[in-house]
Amino acid sequence: METCDRQLRIGGQLLFRRIAEVDIPLHLKHRRLLAMKGSRLALLLPLSIVIILNSCSDRDRNNPLDPKNPNTKGSPVGLQVLAKERDVSLFWEPINLEGIEAINVYRKSSLDSGFALIGQVKSGASTYSDDRVDYGVEYSYRITALAGEYESPPSKAVAVTPGPTYVWVADRSSGYIVRLTHDLKHHLFAFGVLNFPYLIAVSPRERAGWVFSLNSDTIYKLNSFGQVDVTLRGFSEVTDMAVDTSSLNLWVAQAERGTISRHLADGSAAFSTRDVSKPKALAVDSRRHRCVAIDDGSVKRLVSITATGQTRALPYTDFQAPNDLTLSQNGDAIWVADSTRVVKIDFFSSTAGITVGEFFWVSLIEFDNTRNVCWVVDLEPVGEPASLLKLDANGQILFKLNQFGNPRSIAVNEYDGSCLVADTGRAQVFRVTGDGGKIEIVGDFAAPYCVVVEHH
């Protein structure tokens, strides 16, 4: 304000000096001109003072904690909140104003009636960490600034939901791999130097993901920060990948070469088997360290491969056109998306225990071990929307949602029972609640091709 007062004082003095310096003419015409000039200067004086005052007022309003600031209304701004499992991190714009002594942090959970003070940091700080949170509970946060006995109005509240999962998405068109938080609100990283990312296989214990880049014939291993730790080259027509979450081994199926290979966590090859003519999809039994795969050769069959590379064909061969498979947690049951039907096969007896045949073309299948249910995608006839269905353990259809474009991948979140759909036809990733009652759009993608849930 001292600067503004000085500006006002100087401005007024200059205007009055200009009036005093006007020469007094002798002729009447000049007197009229003088009167006109004086009146104009008289009008300019208050106008100039108003301009100076408005300038000073604008400068006062630049103070974000000024209640009359049109942008902030006196509240701290820029609060962002990020939830990672049992830790919530808060970030906000630093408040570098003289007199500010501290920042108060308030929290309200979905179970609380109002906000409560949970912490205080020094005025120069712009971060806070809250590790007293529970999975699946929505928390709202806001902050205030303290100056003596004055406390500013609270910032806008920001809500997050911690949880034990992360979600990986391969956006084939943009070339990005994205890792999202449990509540799907924030990107932990977006790795964008891949040439058509096609498949993802996550390794939860390492907090890492293996990604196959289609046009570069390369498999990358990305850590939790989106950095490349391992690069494997020379892979072509990779049809599927899966991680043994116990041994951390990566299994890779290559249809063109007719091979299924196993790789250690550092990427080195353990073995490669050629006992499969055309591997199409695979799933890993982490309890027994074995892989079960679809062989889409002249004889449609399932093969089982041990960790030492021993391969055997399962006796059941009554397949039409198997597209995908999934395993129950104990590895005893194999669910197969087989053309117009879903077949449940007992691993040890290799008999079809359940056959559900009410589909047009079943392309994808995922098993929820926690709830003992199966999610499947039926592509439906051309021109009709694709369907997402949920089946119980006996193959009964629990519900059907037919509003998708071209789903290329689905993933089950076993923590909350939801299902994620990477839909290239709609150019969206969708989250469907376990009861099918709510469908949410996740993020902003161009052509999502693969989605995987990282469970902890």
LINPEJO-V179935 format. One record per backbone hydrogen bond with DSSP energy under -0.5 kcal/mol. NH is the residue of the N-H (numbers start at 0). CO is the residue of the C=O. Records with the same first field share a line. If there is no record, write none. Layout:
NH->CO + CO
This chain:
4->0
5->1
6->2
7->3
8->4
9->5
10->6
11->7
12->8
13->9
14->10
15->11
16->12
17->13
18->14
19->15
20->16
21->18
24->22
30->26
31->27
32->28
33->29
34->30
35->31
36->32
37->33
38->34
39->35
40->36
41->37
42->38
43->39
44->40
45->41
46->42
47->43
48->44
49->45
50->46
51->47
52->48
53->49
54->50
55->51
56->52
57->53
58->54
59->55
60->56
61->57 + 58
62->59
63->61
65->62
66->64
68->65
72->68
73->63
74->71
75->152
79->90
81->88
83->81 + 86
84->162
86->83
87->129
88->81
89->127
90->79
91->125
92->76
94->122
95->93
96->94
99->96
100->145
101->145
102->120
103->143
104->118
105->141
106->115
107->139
109->137
111->108
115->106
117->104
118->104
120->102
122->100
124->121
127->89
129->87
130->128
132->130
135->161
136->133
138->159
139->107
140->157
141->105
143->103
145->101
146->149
149->146
151->144
154->142
157->140
159->138
161->136
165->453
166->179
167->451
168->177
169->449
170->168 + 175
171->169 + 446
174->170
175->170
176->190
177->168
178->188
179->166 + 177
180->185
183->180
187->178 + 185
188->178
190->176
191->189
193->174
195->193
197->211
198->211
200->209
202->207
203->201
205->202
206->202 + 203
207->202
208->221
209->200
210->219
211->198
212->210 + 217
213->195 + 211
214->194
215->194
216->212 + 213
217->212
218->231
219->210
220->229
221->208 + 219
222->226
225->222
228->220 + 226
229->220
231->218
232->230
233->216
234->216
238->236 + 252
239->252
241->250
243->248
244->242
247->243
249->262
250->241
251->260
252->239
253->258
254->236 + 252
257->253
258->253
259->272
260->251
261->270
262->249
263->267
266->263
269->261
270->261
272->259
275->257
279->293
280->293
282->291
284->289
285->283
288->284
289->284
290->304
291->282
292->302
293->280
294->292 + 300
295->277 + 293
296->298
299->297
300->294
301->315
302->292
303->311
304->290
305->309
308->305
311->303
313->301
318->316
322->336
323->336
325->334
327->332
330->327
333->344
334->325
335->342
336->323
337->335 + 340
338->320 + 336
340->337
341->355
342->335
343->353
344->333 + 342
345->350
346->331 + 344
349->345
352->343 + 350
353->343
355->341
356->354
358->339
361->338
362->360 + 376
363->376
365->374
367->372
368->366
371->367
372->367
373->390
374->365
375->388
376->363
377->386
378->360 + 376
383->380
385->403
386->377
387->400
388->375
389->398
390->373
391->395
394->391
397->389 + 395
398->389
400->387
401->399
402->400
403->385
407->421
408->421
410->419
412->417
413->411
416->412
417->412
418->431
419->410
420->429
421->408
422->420 + 427
423->405 + 421
426->422
427->422
428->441
429->420
430->439
431->418 + 429
432->430 + 437
435->432
439->430
441->428
442->440
444->426
448->169
449->169
451->167
453->165
454->452
455->163
